[in-house]
Amino acid sequence: MICPECAYEWNPEDAEEAGLVVKDSNGNRLENGDSVTVIKNLPVKGAPKPIKSGTKVKNIRLAEGDHSINCKIDGFGSMSLKSEFVKKA
């Protein structure tokens, strides 16, 4: 196939499935239901203390947007995290 705009050529059989692709800080692909670990202290608005480095988060859900991980953290409740601050557990 050839792109009519830029003349780029590709084989449609080699194309990766379209969809949401979220990668952690190490480049590992994340999926819904994975467990991740926070890699640095993250301040939380309105909370007296940050989320500590090493906090394990279970059963994540992927979402579109800047904060691509929706999760529930013990002591903080439901929140969204950026994938660049977590690593796959």
Backbone as ProteinMPNN parsed JSONL, in Angstrom:
{"seq_chain_A": "MICPECAYEWNPEDAEEAGLVVKDSNGNRLENGDSVTVIKNLPVKGAPKPIKSGTKVKNIRLAEGDHSINCKIDGFGSMSLKSEFVKKA", "coords_chain_A": {"N_chain_A": [[0.834, -1.165, 0.0], [0.358, 2.319, -0.553], [0.787, 5.559, 0.714], [-1.236, 8.27, -0.174], [-0.626, 10.901, 0.45], [2.06, 11.216, 1.413], [3.577, 9.347, 0.075], [4.575, 7.108, 1.381], [5.399, 3.699, 1.696], [4.012, 0.535, 2.674], [3.491, -2.757, 4.017], [0.407, -4.191, 4.475], [0.057, -6.535, 5.954], [2.064, -6.524, 7.786], [1.351, -4.609, 9.554], [0.765, -3.415, 12.822], [-1.741, -4.244, 15.217], [-4.331, -1.892, 15.502], [-5.022, 0.466, 18.076], [-5.093, 1.292, 21.592], [-1.96, 1.867, 22.913], [0.043, 1.556, 25.602], [2.953, 2.252, 27.38], [5.286, 1.417, 29.96], [7.764, 2.975, 32.171], [10.056, 1.603, 31.458], [9.612, 0.767, 28.909], [8.023, -1.452, 28.55], [5.068, -3.024, 27.435], [1.851, -2.218, 28.626], [-1.145, -3.724, 29.883], [-4.728, -3.972, 30.39], [-5.63, -4.775, 33.712], [-3.096, -5.433, 34.617], [-0.407, -5.358, 37.08], [1.372, -2.717, 38.591], [4.286, -0.833, 39.668], [5.014, 2.085, 41.456], [7.544, 4.398, 40.581], [8.687, 6.708, 41.634], [8.32, 9.216, 44.221], [5.113, 10.598, 44.281], [3.469, 13.594, 44.375], [0.212, 14.411, 45.655], [-2.543, 16.359, 44.994], [-4.267, 17.98, 47.575], [-3.846, 15.945, 49.367], [-2.187, 14.98, 52.381], [0.24, 13.664, 52.221], [2.651, 12.243, 49.887], [2.312, 9.752, 47.217], [4.198, 7.024, 47.81], [7.384, 5.96, 46.535], [7.72, 2.748, 45.146], [5.245, 1.797, 45.778], [2.801, -0.621, 45.198], [0.462, -1.13, 42.644], [-2.495, -2.676, 41.848], [-4.43, -4.319, 39.293], [-4.864, -2.418, 37.025], [-6.456, -0.023, 34.797], [-6.492, 0.919, 31.457], [-6.521, 4.08, 29.765], [-7.496, 6.682, 27.468], [-5.593, 9.654, 26.786], [-3.585, 12.094, 28.655], [-2.993, 11.199, 31.291], [-2.723, 8.05, 31.468], [-3.406, 5.776, 32.933], [-5.853, 4.384, 34.918], [-6.641, 3.773, 38.265], [-6.93, 2.26, 41.575], [-5.736, 3.216, 44.627], [-4.66, 2.11, 47.751], [-5.496, 3.976, 50.585], [-5.551, 6.344, 49.178], [-7.511, 6.244, 47.219], [-9.475, 6.294, 44.148], [-7.695, 7.167, 41.218], [-5.805, 8.779, 38.55], [-2.877, 7.944, 36.745], [0.269, 8.798, 35.221], [1.878, 6.929, 32.722], [4.63, 7.04, 32.586], [5.651, 7.139, 35.114], [5.554, 4.674, 36.328], [6.396, 1.158, 36.633], [6.175, -2.091, 35.189], [5.031, -4.695, 37.24]], "CA_chain_A": [[0.0, 0.0, 0.0], [1.098, 3.574, -0.645], [0.06, 6.719, 1.23], [-1.372, 9.279, -1.224], [-0.124, 12.191, 0.918], [3.518, 11.289, 1.554], [4.155, 8.283, -0.744], [5.152, 6.066, 2.223], [4.952, 2.362, 1.31], [4.026, -0.449, 3.739], [2.787, -3.997, 3.793], [-0.677, -4.25, 5.461], [0.19, -7.728, 6.787], [3.027, -6.215, 8.83], [0.8, -3.562, 10.415], [0.402, -3.809, 14.178], [-3.157, -3.991, 15.449], [-4.599, -0.534, 15.956], [-5.623, 0.541, 19.402], [-4.371, 2.004, 22.626], [-0.697, 1.26, 23.313], [0.607, 2.279, 26.739], [4.207, 1.632, 27.807], [5.784, 1.903, 31.245], [9.017, 3.724, 32.114], [11.083, 0.755, 30.854], [9.226, 0.424, 27.548], [7.183, -2.654, 28.519], [3.674, -2.73, 27.099], [0.909, -2.465, 29.702], [-2.474, -4.203, 29.503], [-5.724, -3.876, 31.452], [-5.508, -5.822, 34.718], [-1.71, -5.606, 35.061], [0.033, -4.721, 38.312], [2.511, -1.842, 38.354], [4.923, -0.26, 40.841], [5.359, 3.498, 41.301], [9.008, 4.48, 40.615], [9.138, 7.889, 42.366], [7.275, 9.814, 45.054], [4.206, 11.425, 43.491], [2.609, 14.431, 45.208], [-1.205, 14.352, 45.328], [-3.22, 17.576, 45.434], [-5.257, 17.775, 48.619], [-3.449, 14.88, 50.287], [-1.082, 15.443, 53.223], [1.487, 12.953, 51.929], [2.707, 11.752, 48.504], [2.332, 8.309, 46.972], [5.603, 6.665, 47.968], [8.069, 5.121, 45.564], [7.629, 1.338, 45.503], [3.852, 1.417, 46.013], [2.307, -1.531, 44.172], [-0.917, -0.863, 42.236], [-3.018, -3.873, 41.177], [-5.618, -4.244, 38.444], [-4.985, -1.11, 36.382], [-7.279, 0.107, 33.595], [-5.886, 1.873, 30.537], [-7.439, 5.109, 29.296], [-6.947, 7.653, 26.531], [-5.256, 10.943, 27.378], [-2.28, 12.326, 29.251], [-2.897, 10.269, 32.41], [-3.226, 6.892, 30.743], [-3.705, 4.646, 33.81], [-6.838, 4.58, 35.976], [-6.414, 2.742, 39.271], [-7.347, 2.539, 42.939], [-4.582, 3.048, 45.502], [-5.05, 2.071, 49.165], [-5.183, 5.195, 51.318], [-5.74, 7.514, 48.327], [-8.726, 6.071, 46.428], [-9.356, 6.228, 42.688], [-6.927, 8.246, 40.6], [-5.172, 8.527, 37.258], [-1.42, 8.087, 36.776], [0.978, 8.796, 33.95], [2.602, 5.668, 32.568], [6.07, 7.252, 32.694], [6.036, 7.067, 36.523], [5.334, 3.329, 36.831], [7.025, 0.045, 35.912], [5.38, -3.31, 35.284], [5.452, -5.518, 38.377]], "C_chain_A": [[0.889, 1.242, 0.0], [0.214, 4.703, -0.137], [-0.024, 7.782, 0.131], [-0.792, 10.638, -0.83], [1.398, 12.264, 0.886], [4.269, 10.225, 0.761], [4.887, 7.226, 0.083], [4.562, 4.729, 1.821], [5.04, 1.419, 2.506], [3.22, -1.67, 3.329], [1.689, -4.106, 4.85], [-0.614, -5.475, 6.37], [1.147, -7.487, 7.952], [2.483, -5.208, 9.838], [0.405, -4.143, 11.769], [-1.068, -3.476, 14.393], [-3.343, -2.582, 16.017], [-5.234, -0.572, 17.331], [-4.718, 1.297, 20.349], [-3.117, 1.222, 23.014], [-0.1, 2.133, 24.408], [1.841, 1.524, 27.195], [4.658, 2.244, 29.119], [7.121, 2.614, 31.07], [10.151, 2.925, 31.474], [10.75, 0.339, 29.425], [8.414, -0.851, 27.429], [5.743, -2.248, 28.254], [2.759, -3.117, 28.253], [-0.439, -2.876, 29.142], [-3.427, -3.959, 30.672], [-5.553, -5.044, 32.407], [-4.095, -6.066, 35.207], [-1.503, -4.979, 36.43], [1.273, -3.908, 37.993], [3.041, -1.343, 39.69], [5.302, 1.174, 40.535], [6.868, 3.639, 41.47], [9.548, 5.73, 41.3], [7.999, 8.424, 43.203], [6.437, 10.75, 44.209], [3.331, 12.258, 44.418], [1.166, 14.368, 44.71], [-1.861, 15.612, 45.872], [-4.274, 17.234, 46.481], [-4.921, 16.668, 49.601], [-2.242, 15.353, 51.103], [0.264, 14.779, 52.915], [1.47, 12.465, 50.481], [2.512, 10.241, 48.425], [3.804, 7.924, 46.945], [6.12, 5.808, 46.823], [8.003, 3.671, 46.047], [6.218, 0.872, 45.8], [3.363, 0.545, 44.87], [0.83, -1.245, 43.922], [-1.386, -2.056, 41.421], [-4.204, -3.509, 40.299], [-5.835, -2.859, 37.821], [-5.931, -1.178, 35.188], [-6.654, 1.186, 32.731], [-6.934, 2.828, 29.999], [-6.721, 6.004, 28.293], [-6.561, 8.91, 27.304], [-3.877, 10.967, 28.002], [-2.016, 11.378, 30.428], [-3.544, 8.963, 31.953], [-3.558, 5.673, 31.605], [-4.726, 5.072, 34.85], [-6.661, 3.44, 36.965], [-6.996, 3.166, 40.611], [-6.16, 2.216, 43.832], [-5.065, 3.104, 46.943], [-4.594, 3.34, 49.872], [-5.394, 6.467, 50.52], [-7.03, 7.435, 47.517], [-8.446, 6.006, 44.942], [-8.57, 7.425, 42.167], [-6.359, 7.807, 39.265], [-3.677, 8.789, 37.392], [-0.88, 8.177, 35.359], [1.83, 7.533, 33.885], [4.111, 5.831, 32.73], [6.569, 7.171, 34.139], [5.805, 5.693, 37.139], [6.164, 2.328, 36.032], [6.177, -1.19, 36.153], [5.928, -4.18, 36.4], [5.547, -6.985, 37.992]], "O_chain_A": [[2.018, 1.216, 0.488], [-0.957, 4.8, -0.504], [1.001, 8.16, -0.437], [-0.496, 11.45, -1.707], [1.968, 13.24, 0.399], [5.5, 10.211, 0.781], [5.737, 6.515, -0.453], [3.351, 4.625, 1.625], [6.004, 1.472, 3.27], [2.388, -1.62, 2.424], [2.009, -4.114, 6.039], [-1.183, -5.451, 7.461], [1.06, -8.157, 8.981], [3.105, -4.981, 10.876], [-0.204, -5.209, 11.854], [-1.579, -2.522, 13.807], [-2.601, -2.148, 16.898], [-5.904, -1.539, 17.693], [-3.704, 1.868, 19.947], [-3.201, 0.055, 23.397], [0.224, 3.299, 24.18], [1.798, 0.308, 27.379], [4.448, 3.431, 29.369], [7.564, 2.832, 29.942], [11.118, 3.517, 30.994], [11.531, -0.373, 28.794], [8.138, -1.297, 26.315], [5.261, -1.249, 28.788], [2.874, -4.215, 28.799], [-0.833, -2.435, 28.062], [-2.99, -3.762, 31.806], [-5.352, -6.178, 31.973], [-3.907, -6.847, 36.141], [-2.314, -4.172, 36.886], [2.127, -4.344, 37.222], [2.357, -1.412, 40.711], [5.853, 1.457, 39.471], [7.432, 3.066, 42.402], [10.754, 5.82, 41.531], [6.835, 8.125, 42.933], [6.973, 11.6, 43.499], [2.533, 11.703, 45.172], [0.917, 14.283, 43.508], [-1.755, 15.907, 47.063], [-5.072, 16.315, 46.297], [-5.646, 16.472, 50.576], [-1.372, 16.047, 50.577], [1.312, 15.288, 53.313], [0.397, 12.291, 49.903], [2.543, 9.544, 49.439], [4.569, 8.449, 46.136], [5.377, 5.03, 46.225], [8.21, 3.402, 47.23], [5.999, -0.313, 46.049], [3.49, 0.918, 43.704], [0.042, -1.131, 44.862], [-0.762, -2.415, 40.422], [-4.89, -2.515, 40.537], [-6.855, -2.213, 38.058], [-6.177, -2.251, 34.638], [-6.32, 2.261, 33.229], [-8.088, 2.451, 29.798], [-5.492, 6.073, 28.274], [-7.135, 9.197, 28.355], [-3.106, 10.012, 27.902], [-0.925, 10.82, 30.539], [-4.76, 8.795, 32.043], [-3.952, 4.637, 31.069], [-4.49, 6.026, 35.591], [-6.545, 2.28, 36.569], [-7.49, 4.283, 40.763], [-5.636, 1.102, 43.811], [-5.79, 4.023, 47.325], [-3.431, 3.73, 49.766], [-5.418, 7.558, 51.092], [-7.588, 8.473, 47.161], [-7.33, 5.703, 44.519], [-8.761, 8.553, 42.62], [-6.419, 6.635, 38.896], [-3.259, 9.732, 38.064], [-1.501, 7.691, 34.414], [2.429, 7.125, 34.881], [4.805, 4.847, 32.987], [7.778, 7.137, 34.37], [5.855, 5.558, 38.362], [6.582, 2.604, 34.907], [5.537, -1.321, 37.196], [7.138, -4.383, 36.503], [5.888, -7.822, 38.828]]}, "name": "protein", "num_of_chains": 1, "seq": "MICPECAYEWNPEDAEEAGLVVKDSNGNRLENGDSVTVIKNLPVKGAPKPIKSGTKVKNIRLAEGDHSINCKIDGFGSMSLKSEFVKKA"}
